[in-house]
């Protein structure tokens, strides 16, 4: 008999968790599992990419502002947000979740999978599913998204049967902060066939054959620290051609910085691309300048696009990158600059790494089997 599994997420806006979750939903064995997805606040660009055979459940109005900062809420949204915060502050949220679950869910689940640590952990922890699993995608030493309700999360975690961290560093940070013992590491799934096929689509990117062509794909957000890459590049622009795919709140700041450093016109600013992979494939090197990550997906996707990676030392990358496919450097502007300065002296080695990636394979089968083992062993 199939086991009934419920995945719980707060929303499906463009971002790491929603993308990784959709990949999981696509790959999970339909012969073993009857899958539902609860989206507490049913919104986001990635709703359209949920596999069509997945039953999507919408949360009640009580959860309609779960993913919105208080500063962005107005009118009834503000009322719902303040009410939610009151329930969380007073501890009444436990009983409220029990009552709201009865409105939303019409079946009992063998497995419940909180797809985003934080409120989804609380929702799952106070539920009645047989096996409760909590997915941890953030290095909590670097960014504690639960800092305002630590007590609630810690209490909910006493009801969680297994925590699954996406990398070793994420596991260590979560253990240290929350004191959990039931935790293991399972890497995220990546849709290898889809990425490879998309990377082979045509694109109109013009390269500079006289320089090394480097690319980054990132939200313009402080976490991604694109400013560090721009600063490093500005000192090496005679040797490199920089392509930036992305957008976000720091756009004006990054534009102004590039102008101050006299490299704005040297950079190809491509904005957002629904398919960035052909651009990555055409370049010689992908650069990730992040301050922190959990288990970055774009680095793996670059490797699947046959492009080596230069990345700062953040959680997860040591489990992806070695000297056969790229470089990991000190998490600083100097780290990026020094390695780029070194790479420019040996382009032949860079091209060798790129050729080696034609045989790169991401082992989704082993990752899926590890999830199934956890589901069966603990159920």
N, C-alpha and C positions, 0 to 999 in steps of 0.2 A: 504494500500500500504506500502511495506517495505521502511524504511528510509535508505538512502545511507550514510554509515559512513566510513571515512578514518582515519586510525591510521598512525602516522608518527613517525619513529625512525631513528636514524642516522646509526646504524649498528646492527648486531645480534651476537656479540661475547659473549662468556661465561660470564655471570654476572647477577646481580639482575634484572635490568630493562627488559632485553630480556627474562629472564625466566618468570617473572611476566606477561609480555605482552603476551607470548605464552599461558599462562594459561587463560588469559582473552579472547584471540582469540578462544580458545577451548570451553569456556563456554558460550560465548555470543549467544543470541537467534537468530538462523537463520531465524525463522519465522517473526521476527520483523525488522531485520537489514540485509542489503546487505553490506558485509564487504570487504574493500580493505586495504592492508597494503603497505605503501610506505617506502622503506628502502633507505635512501639517498645515502649511500655507501653500496652496497649490498655485504656484506661479514660477516663471522662469523659462528662459530660452530652451533649456534642455528637456523640457517636458515633451517636446516633439520627437526627441530621440529615444524615448523610452520604448523598448520593443513592444510591438502592437499586441502581442498575446499576454502581456502583463496586466493584471487587474490593478488599476490605479484607484486608490481611495483618497478622498479629500478630507482634511481635518475639519473640525467644527469652527464656528466663528471665534470661539475662545482662543484659538491658536493663530488667528489671522494676522497678528503682528509679532509673532514669535521671532521672526528674522529681521525685524526693522529696529534700528536704533531709536531711542526715545525722541531724539532731536528731530527725526524725520516724520514723526506721527502728528497728524492733525485731525480735528473733528472726532468722529467715532473711532478712528484708528487710535487716537490718543487715549480715549476712554478704555478701549480694549487693552492697550499696552499697560496703562496704569493699573488696571484690574489684574492683569497677569503678574505684574511686579509685586502687587500687594499679596497675592496668593503665594508667591515664591518667598517673599520676605517673612511672612507669618508661618510658613510651613503647611498652610492649608492646601498647597498644590498637590500633596499626596492624594488626599481624598478627591480633589477635583479631577485629577487624572483618571482615577478609577471610574468616576461618574461619566466623564467625557468619553472614555474608551467604550463604555456601554452604548453610547449614542453612535459612535463611529464604526465600531467593529461588530460584525455579526457572526463571527466564528472564533473558535479557540485554535491557537497556533502551537505546533510542536516546537518551532524555533522562531525567535524574534531577534532581529538584527538591527541594532541602532547604528545607522550609517554615519552619524556625525556626533562626536563626543560633545557633551554639554547638555542642552535641554533634551535632546533625543535620548541620551543616556538616562536621564531622570524619567522620561516617559516610559521607556522600556523597563527600567528597574522596578517601577511601581505597577507594572502590568502583571498578568497571570499566565504568560506563555510558559511552556515547560522548560525550554532552554533559552536563556537570555544572553545575547552576545553584544559586546560593545566594540565598535571599530574606532581605532585611534589613529588619526592622520596628521597630528600636529606635534611638533617638538615643544612640549609644555614648559620646558626651561626657558625657551626663547619667546613664547607667546602663549600666555595662559588665558584662553577665552572663557574660562569658568571662574575667573577671579572674584566676581561679584556674588557667586552662589556656590562657593566651595563646600560649605556644609551640606547643602542639598545633594551635590554630586557625590560627595564622599559617602553619604548615607545610601544613595541609590546604588552605588557601586557594591555595597554589601549584598545586594540582591542580584547582581550580575554574575553569571556562571563562568564566563570567559571573556577576557579583553584581548583583542587582536590588534597588535601594533604593526604599522607598515614597514618599520625598520628597527634596527637594534638600538639606535640612539633614541628614537621615539619611545621604545619600550622602557629604556633606562630612566628617561625623564619622567614618564608617567608613573612608574613604580616609585620613584623618589618623592614625587609630589603628592600622590594619592595613597601610597602605601599598599597597593594591590599586589597580591601574590599570584592570582590566576591570570596570567598574561603570557602571550607567546607572540612570535614574529611571523607574519606571512606577508610577503611582498604583494603589491597591487598588481592586478591583471592589466594588461595592455593589449589592445586589439591589433595584433601584429599584421594580419592580412589587410585590414582596413587602412592602416597607416601606410604600409608599403604601396598599396594600390593608389591611394591618394597622392603619394609622393611622386608617382610617375605621370601625373596629369601635367599638361603644359602650363607654363607660366611665362610672363613677359619680363622677367628680371634681367637687367643688363649688368654684367659683371665687368670688372677691370682686370684684364689678363696680366697686367703688369704688377698687380698687387695681390695680397692674400685677402680673399673675400670672407668676411666673418659676419655672422648673423646672430641676433637674439630675438626671442619671441617672449614677450612679458607684458603683464599689466603694469601700467605706470602707477605703481604703489610703492610706499617706502620699503616694504618687505623685499621687493625685487631689485632695489638698489641699482637701477639702470644708470643713475648719475655716476656711479663708480666706473662703470664701463666707458661712459662718454669721456670722463676725465683721463682714463688710461689711454683710450684711443686718440685723444687730442694730441698726445705726445708722440704718437706713432702713425699719424695719418699719412705720412709719406710712404708707408709700407703696407697699410691695410685699407680696405674698402669696407665700411660698416653699413650693414642693413639692419634696420630696426622695425619689427612688426609688433604693433601693440597700441594701446590707447589707455586713457584713464585720467584720474584726478590731477596727476602731477605733470600732465602734458605741457602746460605753459612753463612750468619750472624747468623742465628738461630742455625745452626749446630755448629758453633764455640762457641756460647754462651753456648749451652748445654754441650759441651766438657769442657769449662772453669768451669762450675758448677758441673762437675763430674756426669752428669745424662744422657749423650747422649745415652749410651747403655741401660739405663733403659726405654727409650722412644721407643715406636713402631712407626717408621716413615713409613707410608703406601703410601705416594705420592698421586697422584690424583686417585680418584675412580669415575667412571661414575655413580655408584650407591653406595653412602655412607650409605644409610639408614639401611641395615642389621647390619652394624658395630655399628651404633648409638643405634639400638635396643638392641644389646647384652650387651651394657655397662650400668653402674649404673647411670651415670650422664653425661650430655652434658654441656660443659663450653664454653661460648662466652666471649672473653676478649677485645672486640672492644673499640676503642676510641670514635667512633661515628657511628651512623646508621640512617636510616630513619624509617623503619618498617622491622626489620630483618626477613627474610623468614626462615632461618635455625633453629631459635628457635621454630617456629611453627611446622616445619617439624620434629624436635626432639620430640615434644609432640605427634605428630601423629605416631611416632615410639615408643611410650610408654616409653620415657626416660625423666626424669625431667631435668630442666635447671637451671644452675647457670650463671648469666650474670651480666656484669657491667651495670650501669645506663646510658643507651643511649636512644635516641628517639624511641618510639614505644613499648619498652619492658613492661612498666607499663600497657599497654593495652593488654598484652599477658600473663604475668606471675604474679601469686599470690601465697599465701602460700599453695595452693592445688597442685601446679605443679612445684614449684621451688623457687629460691631466686634471688633477685636483690640486688647488693652490690655497694658500693662506686666505682666510676670509677677510680680505681687505683690498683696497684700491691698489696698494703696492703689490699684493700677490698677483692680481690680474696683470698689472703693467709688466712686472718682471718676467712672467711666463710668456706674455705676448712678445716681449723684447727678445726672448730666447728663441721662440718659435720662428720668428722672421728670418733667423739665420740658417734655418734648416727646413725649407719648404718641402724638400724631397721626402723627409720623414713624415710630414703631415699628409702628403699624397699617398704614402705607403699605408698609413692608418686608414685612410678613406677607402683604399682598395680592399683592405682586410675586412671591412665591414660588410662587404658583399655576402659574407658567410655568417653574419651575425644572426642569432636566433634567440628569441625571448621565450622562456620555458613556462608558458601558461598552463600546460597540462599538469605539471608538478604542483603549481600554485593552487589550481582548482582541487586537486586531490588532497592537498593539505587542508583546505576548507572543509571538504567532505569528511575527512578524518575527525576534525574537531566537532562537526555537527553530529556525527554518529557516536563518537566516544563519549561525549558529554550528555547525550540525550537519553 
